[in-house]
């Protein structure tokens, strides 16, 4: 596997320009979710909490028995 210093500086510069890595990144903005999307995410949160409780309960039940 080649190391970075094994490549020609011109090739690296050309790659950076071709891939546009030297340009600033586009702005990241917060996305507004629709009420339906918000309900889905709250449902997923509730699902994760319920599954965590089930796993903890099963672990404790198995450890005690």
HUCOR-V864449 format. One record per helix or strand. SS is the DSSP state (alpha for helix, beta for strand). FROM is the first residue (numbers start at 0). LEN is the number of residues. If there is no record, write none. Layout:
{{SS | FROM | LEN} {SS | FROM | LEN}}
//
This chain:
{{alpha | 3 | 3} {alpha | 8 | 11} {alpha | 34 | 30}}
//
